Amino acid sequence: GPLGCYALRPGLVDRARATELLSLQGARMKRPSRVHISIATRSDGMIQDVRVGGQAVIVGEGEIRDGR
């Protein structure tokens, strides 16, 4: 999501194209993935909605506890 917003704001991606972005990542970590990003903008160009999706596999889990 943040990557899509970053690309949209300076004009690297136009508003129409921002509704269907695909981020390919993790290849060097031997965990390639595809992250689907959709960004909706208002008529004034401001970002209104960001959606991120794709498939996921749990590779680890944990819990954070308050030490108080």
MOPAC internal coordinates of N, CA, C and O (Angstrom, degrees):
PM7 1SCF
backbone

  N    0.0000 0     0.00 0     0.00 0    0    0    0
  C    1.4341 1     0.00 0     0.00 0    1    0    0
  C    1.5157 1   112.50 1     0.00 0    2    1    0
  O    1.2310 1   119.71 1   127.18 1    3    2    1
  N    1.3392 1   118.15 1   -52.82 1    3    2    1
  C    1.4626 1   118.79 1   179.32 1    5    3    2
  C    1.5343 1   112.53 1   -61.04 1    6    5    3
  O    1.2310 1   120.22 1   144.47 1    7    6    5
  N    1.3257 1   117.18 1   -35.53 1    7    6    5
  C    1.4635 1   120.02 1   178.36 1    9    7    6
  C    1.5297 1   110.47 1   -62.05 1   10    9    7
  O    1.2310 1   120.26 1   136.27 1   11   10    9
  N    1.3183 1   117.10 1   -43.73 1   11   10    9
  C    1.4665 1   121.09 1   178.42 1   13   11   10
  C    1.5179 1   111.66 1   -62.49 1   14   13   11
  O    1.2310 1   120.27 1   136.96 1   15   14   13
  N    1.3278 1   117.08 1   -43.04 1   15   14   13
  C    1.4663 1   121.42 1   178.35 1   17   15   14
  C    1.5164 1   110.37 1   -63.58 1   18   17   15
  O    1.2310 1   120.85 1   138.48 1   19   18   17
  N    1.3240 1   115.98 1   -41.52 1   19   18   17
  C    1.4586 1   120.89 1   179.47 1   21   19   18
  C    1.5380 1   110.58 1   -61.40 1   22   21   19
  O    1.2310 1   120.41 1   138.45 1   23   22   21
  N    1.3214 1   116.83 1   -41.55 1   23   22   21
  C    1.4621 1   120.82 1  -179.10 1   25   23   22
  C    1.5257 1   111.80 1   -71.60 1   26   25   23
  O    1.2310 1   120.26 1   149.07 1   27   26   25
  N    1.3086 1   117.11 1   -30.93 1   27   26   25
  C    1.4627 1   121.46 1  -177.80 1   29   27   26
  C    1.5354 1   111.85 1   -75.69 1   30   29   27
  O    1.2310 1   119.88 1   136.22 1   31   30   29
  N    1.2979 1   117.83 1   -43.78 1   31   30   29
  C    1.4673 1   120.53 1  -172.65 1   33   31   30
  C    1.5368 1   113.71 1   -59.79 1   34   33   31
  O    1.2310 1   118.02 1   131.99 1   35   34   33
  N    1.3215 1   121.38 1   -48.01 1   35   34   33
  C    1.4727 1   118.17 1  -179.98 1   37   35   34
  C    1.5329 1   112.85 1   -84.19 1   38   37   35
  O    1.2310 1   119.83 1  -176.97 1   39   38   37
  N    1.3237 1   117.93 1     3.03 1   39   38   37
  C    1.4547 1   121.06 1   176.91 1   41   39   38
  C    1.5141 1   115.16 1    90.44 1   42   41   39
  O    1.2310 1   119.43 1  -164.59 1   43   42   41
  N    1.3288 1   118.70 1    15.41 1   43   42   41
  C    1.4664 1   120.63 1   176.48 1   45   43   42
  C    1.5310 1   110.64 1   -66.08 1   46   45   43
  O    1.2310 1   120.94 1   151.63 1   47   46   45
  N    1.3347 1   115.80 1   -28.37 1   47   46   45
  C    1.4659 1   122.99 1   177.28 1   49   47   46
  C    1.5180 1   106.73 1  -129.51 1   50   49   47
  O    1.2310 1   119.73 1   -45.17 1   51   50   49
  N    1.3426 1   118.11 1   134.83 1   51   50   49
  C    1.4611 1   118.55 1   179.06 1   53   51   50
  C    1.5365 1   111.09 1   -81.01 1   54   53   51
  O    1.2310 1   120.69 1   -14.95 1   55   54   53
  N    1.3198 1   116.29 1   165.05 1   55   54   53
  C    1.4646 1   121.81 1  -174.05 1   57   55   54
  C    1.5179 1   113.07 1   -59.56 1   58   57   55
  O    1.2310 1   119.74 1   140.94 1   59   58   57
  N    1.3112 1   118.10 1   -39.06 1   59   58   57
  C    1.4674 1   120.82 1  -179.55 1   61   59   58
  C    1.5274 1   110.92 1   -66.60 1   62   61   59
  O    1.2310 1   120.58 1   139.55 1   63   62   61
  N    1.2924 1   116.49 1   -40.45 1   63   62   61
  C    1.4671 1   121.61 1  -179.50 1   65   63   62
  C    1.5360 1   112.36 1   -71.88 1   66   65   63
  O    1.2310 1   120.37 1   153.30 1   67   66   65
  N    1.3252 1   116.90 1   -26.70 1   67   66   65
  C    1.4613 1   121.84 1  -177.12 1   69   67   66
  C    1.5312 1   113.03 1   -66.80 1   70   69   67
  O    1.2310 1   119.92 1   167.15 1   71   70   69
  N    1.3235 1   117.76 1   -12.85 1   71   70   69
  C    1.4708 1   119.82 1   179.04 1   73   71   70
  C    1.5190 1   112.09 1   -77.25 1   74   73   71
  O    1.2310 1   119.90 1   165.73 1   75   74   73
  N    1.3384 1   117.80 1   -14.27 1   75   74   73
  C    1.4673 1   121.53 1  -179.13 1   77   75   74
  C    1.5241 1   110.39 1  -143.36 1   78   77   75
  O    1.2310 1   120.38 1  -101.45 1   79   78   77
  N    1.3194 1   116.88 1    78.55 1   79   78   77
  C    1.4665 1   121.41 1   178.23 1   81   79   78
  C    1.5254 1   109.60 1  -104.59 1   82   81   79
  O    1.2310 1   120.86 1   -29.15 1   83   82   81
  N    1.3104 1   115.95 1   150.85 1   83   82   81
  C    1.4541 1   121.61 1   176.92 1   85   83   82
  C    1.5243 1   107.86 1  -130.44 1   86   85   83
  O    1.2310 1   120.54 1   -57.00 1   87   86   85
  N    1.3302 1   116.57 1   123.00 1   87   86   85
  C    1.4595 1   121.97 1   178.66 1   89   87   86
  C    1.5228 1   108.34 1  -106.34 1   90   89   87
  O    1.2310 1   120.55 1   -59.64 1   91   90   89
  N    1.3230 1   116.56 1   120.36 1   91   90   89
  C    1.4631 1   122.33 1   176.03 1   93   91   90
  C    1.5180 1   106.82 1   -98.48 1   94   93   91
  O    1.2310 1   120.49 1   -55.87 1   95   94   93
  N    1.3163 1   116.67 1   124.13 1   95   94   93
  C    1.4591 1   119.13 1  -175.54 1   97   95   94
  C    1.5222 1   111.30 1  -147.52 1   98   97   95
  O    1.2310 1   120.67 1   -13.40 1   99   98   97
  N    1.3100 1   116.32 1   166.60 1   99   98   97
  C    1.4565 1   122.59 1   173.75 1  101   99   98
  C    1.5126 1   116.57 1    84.16 1  102  101   99
  O    1.2310 1   118.95 1  -175.74 1  103  102  101
  N    1.3170 1   119.61 1     4.26 1  103  102  101
  C    1.4650 1   121.80 1  -176.45 1  105  103  102
  C    1.5342 1   111.92 1   -61.75 1  106  105  103
  O    1.2310 1   120.25 1   136.99 1  107  106  105
  N    1.3233 1   117.13 1   -43.01 1  107  106  105
  C    1.4702 1   119.62 1  -179.13 1  109  107  106
  C    1.5220 1   112.53 1   -68.07 1  110  109  107
  O    1.2310 1   120.46 1   157.44 1  111  110  109
  N    1.3249 1   116.73 1   -22.56 1  111  110  109
  C    1.4719 1   121.37 1   178.40 1  113  111  110
  C    1.5208 1   111.32 1   -88.31 1  114  113  111
  O    1.2310 1   120.67 1  -176.77 1  115  114  113
  N    1.3383 1   116.31 1     3.23 1  115  114  113
  C    1.4612 1   122.90 1  -176.72 1  117  115  114
  C    1.5369 1   111.50 1    63.21 1  118  117  115
  O    1.2310 1   120.82 1  -150.73 1  119  118  117
  N    1.3428 1   116.04 1    29.27 1  119  118  117
  C    1.4604 1   122.34 1   175.69 1  121  119  118
  C    1.5280 1   108.59 1  -136.54 1  122  121  119
  O    1.2310 1   120.93 1  -114.27 1  123  122  121
  N    1.3374 1   115.82 1    65.73 1  123  122  121
  C    1.4638 1   118.40 1  -177.37 1  125  123  122
  C    1.5321 1   111.56 1   -63.82 1  126  125  123
  O    1.2310 1   121.13 1   -37.62 1  127  126  125
  N    1.3113 1   115.45 1   142.38 1  127  126  125
  C    1.4596 1   119.55 1   179.41 1  129  127  126
  C    1.5176 1   110.27 1  -147.39 1  130  129  127
  O    1.2310 1   121.76 1   -17.92 1  131  130  129
  N    1.3225 1   114.23 1   162.08 1  131  130  129
  C    1.4589 1   122.91 1   176.50 1  133  131  130
  C    1.5160 1   107.14 1  -122.36 1  134  133  131
  O    1.2310 1   120.70 1   -57.75 1  135  134  133
  N    1.3077 1   116.27 1   122.25 1  135  134  133
  C    1.4548 1   121.43 1   178.68 1  137  135  134
  C    1.5293 1   107.51 1  -113.62 1  138  137  135
  O    1.2310 1   120.96 1   -58.99 1  139  138  137
  N    1.3262 1   115.78 1   121.01 1  139  138  137
  C    1.4585 1   121.79 1   179.06 1  141  139  138
  C    1.5261 1   108.82 1   -88.26 1  142  141  139
  O    1.2310 1   120.84 1   -48.94 1  143  142  141
  N    1.3286 1   116.00 1   131.06 1  143  142  141
  C    1.4652 1   122.00 1  -177.40 1  145  143  142
  C    1.5242 1   108.29 1  -127.14 1  146  145  143
  O    1.2310 1   120.97 1   -46.13 1  147  146  145
  N    1.3246 1   115.74 1   133.87 1  147  146  145
  C    1.4572 1   121.12 1   175.53 1  149  147  146
  C    1.5203 1   108.47 1  -131.26 1  150  149  147
  O    1.2310 1   120.66 1   -54.03 1  151  150  149
  N    1.3347 1   116.33 1   125.97 1  151  150  149
  C    1.4532 1   121.39 1  -178.91 1  153  151  150
  C    1.5186 1   108.76 1  -121.95 1  154  153  151
  O    1.2310 1   120.90 1   -56.35 1  155  154  153
  N    1.3342 1   115.89 1   123.65 1  155  154  153
  C    1.4663 1   121.64 1   176.41 1  157  155  154
  C    1.5196 1   107.95 1  -101.38 1  158  157  155
  O    1.2310 1   120.98 1   -40.84 1  159  158  157
  N    1.3193 1   115.73 1   139.16 1  159  158  157
  C    1.4612 1   120.57 1   179.20 1  161  159  158
  C    1.5274 1   110.01 1  -121.81 1  162  161  159
  O    1.2310 1   121.38 1   -24.05 1  163  162  161
  N    1.3202 1   114.96 1   155.95 1  163  162  161
  C    1.4611 1   120.89 1   174.72 1  165  163  162
  C    1.5247 1   108.52 1   -81.50 1  166  165  163
  O    1.2310 1   120.79 1    -6.97 1  167  166  165
  N    1.3271 1   116.09 1   173.03 1  167  166  165
  C    1.4696 1   120.09 1  -179.39 1  169  167  166
  C    1.5277 1   112.24 1   -62.52 1  170  169  167
  O    1.2310 1   120.20 1   154.87 1  171  170  169
  N    1.3401 1   117.22 1   -25.13 1  171  170  169
  C    1.4672 1   119.67 1   178.62 1  173  171  170
  C    1.5310 1   112.69 1   -85.86 1  174  173  171
  O    1.2310 1   120.24 1  -176.46 1  175  174  173
  N    1.3530 1   117.15 1     3.54 1  175  174  173
  C    1.4518 1   121.86 1   177.08 1  177  175  174
  C    1.5194 1   115.19 1    91.18 1  178  177  175
  O    1.2310 1   119.95 1   173.04 1  179  178  177
  N    1.3238 1   117.70 1    -6.96 1  179  178  177
  C    1.4610 1   120.96 1   179.29 1  181  179  178
  C    1.5327 1   110.23 1   -72.21 1  182  181  179
  O    1.2310 1   120.73 1   -36.46 1  183  182  181
  N    1.3183 1   116.21 1   143.54 1  183  182  181
  C    1.4634 1   121.62 1   179.85 1  185  183  182
  C    1.5239 1   109.33 1   -70.48 1  186  185  183
  O    1.2310 1   121.05 1   -51.54 1  187  186  185
  N    1.3249 1   115.60 1   128.46 1  187  186  185
  C    1.4589 1   121.63 1  -177.73 1  189  187  186
  C    1.5245 1   112.30 1  -106.74 1  190  189  187
  O    1.2310 1   120.28 1   142.30 1  191  190  189
  N    1.3387 1   117.07 1   -37.70 1  191  190  189
  C    1.4557 1   120.74 1  -173.78 1  193  191  190
  C    1.5231 1   109.51 1  -150.78 1  194  193  191
  O    1.2310 1   120.51 1   -40.51 1  195  194  193
  N    1.3323 1   116.63 1   139.49 1  195  194  193
  C    1.4610 1   121.99 1   176.95 1  197  195  194
  C    1.5181 1   108.05 1  -127.50 1  198  197  195
  O    1.2310 1   120.65 1   -51.87 1  199  198  197
  N    1.3164 1   116.37 1   128.13 1  199  198  197
  C    1.4654 1   121.25 1   177.36 1  201  199  198
  C    1.5228 1   108.92 1  -124.39 1  202  201  199
  O    1.2310 1   121.30 1   -39.89 1  203  202  201
  N    1.3214 1   115.12 1   140.11 1  203  202  201
  C    1.4574 1   121.86 1  -179.59 1  205  203  202
  C    1.5154 1   107.72 1  -131.41 1  206  205  203
  O    1.2310 1   120.06 1   -42.40 1  207  206  205
  N    1.3237 1   117.49 1   137.60 1  207  206  205
  C    1.4584 1   119.67 1  -179.45 1  209  207  206
  C    1.5082 1   111.78 1  -153.77 1  210  209  207
  O    1.2310 1   121.76 1    -5.82 1  211  210  209
  N    1.3062 1   114.23 1   174.18 1  211  210  209
  C    1.4494 1   122.27 1   179.95 1  213  211  210
  C    1.5174 1   109.11 1   151.11 1  214  213  211
  O    1.2310 1   120.53 1     2.27 1  215  214  213
  N    1.2982 1   116.60 1  -177.73 1  215  214  213
  C    1.4533 1   120.88 1   176.94 1  217  215  214
  C    1.5203 1   108.92 1   -95.12 1  218  217  215
  O    1.2310 1   120.98 1   -26.57 1  219  218  217
  N    1.3182 1   115.73 1   153.43 1  219  218  217
  C    1.4598 1   119.94 1  -178.48 1  221  219  218
  C    1.5199 1   111.08 1  -138.98 1  222  221  219
  O    1.2310 1   121.53 1   -27.30 1  223  222  221
  N    1.3119 1   114.67 1   152.70 1  223  222  221
  C    1.4590 1   122.64 1   175.35 1  225  223  222
  C    1.5188 1   106.74 1  -130.29 1  226  225  223
  O    1.2310 1   120.14 1   -49.48 1  227  226  225
  N    1.3138 1   117.34 1   130.52 1  227  226  225
  C    1.4573 1   120.71 1   178.66 1  229  227  226
  C    1.5301 1   108.89 1   -72.75 1  230  229  227
  O    1.2310 1   120.74 1   -55.17 1  231  230  229
  N    1.3309 1   116.20 1   124.83 1  231  230  229
  C    1.4617 1   120.85 1   177.30 1  233  231  230
  C    1.5229 1   110.93 1  -114.34 1  234  233  231
  O    1.2310 1   120.82 1   175.17 1  235  234  233
  N    1.3033 1   116.04 1    -4.83 1  235  234  233
  C    1.4564 1   120.97 1   177.48 1  237  235  234
  C    1.5129 1   109.28 1  -177.85 1  238  237  235
  O    1.2310 1   120.87 1   -21.04 1  239  238  237
  N    1.2908 1   115.95 1   158.96 1  239  238  237
  C    1.4503 1   120.02 1   175.90 1  241  239  238
  C    1.5128 1   109.01 1  -150.18 1  242  241  239
  O    1.2310 1   120.59 1   -18.33 1  243  242  241
  N    1.3098 1   116.47 1   161.67 1  243  242  241
  C    1.4513 1   120.33 1  -178.50 1  245  243  242
  C    1.5086 1   110.88 1  -162.72 1  246  245  243
  O    1.2310 1   121.65 1     2.16 1  247  246  245
  N    1.3073 1   114.45 1  -177.84 1  247  246  245
  C    1.4505 1   120.74 1  -178.82 1  249  247  246
  C    1.5182 1   108.07 1  -142.58 1  250  249  247
  O    1.2310 1   120.90 1   -41.62 1  251  250  249
  N    1.3095 1   115.89 1   138.38 1  251  250  249
  C    1.4636 1   121.73 1   177.01 1  253  251  250
  C    1.5133 1   106.72 1  -108.32 1  254  253  251
  O    1.2310 1   120.84 1   -53.69 1  255  254  253
  N    1.3210 1   115.99 1   126.31 1  255  254  253
  C    1.4662 1   121.12 1  -179.61 1  257  255  254
  C    1.5203 1   110.13 1  -115.26 1  258  257  255
  O    1.2310 1   121.73 1   -32.68 1  259  258  257
  N    1.2820 1   114.29 1   147.32 1  259  258  257
  C    1.4632 1   121.04 1   175.63 1  261  259  258
  C    1.5231 1   107.27 1   -77.18 1  262  261  259
  O    1.2310 1   119.47 1   -56.06 1  263  262  261
  N    1.3045 1   118.62 1   123.94 1  263  262  261
  C    1.4589 1   122.75 1  -175.24 1  265  263  262
  C    1.5331 1   114.54 1   -80.56 1  266  265  263
  O    1.2310 1   120.31 1  -171.53 1  267  266  265
  N    1.3096 1   117.02 1     8.47 1  267  266  265
  C    1.4755 1   119.01 1  -179.17 1  269  267  266
  C    1.4834 1   113.14 1   -71.96 1  270  269  267
  O    1.2310 1   120.10 1   180.00 1  271  270  269

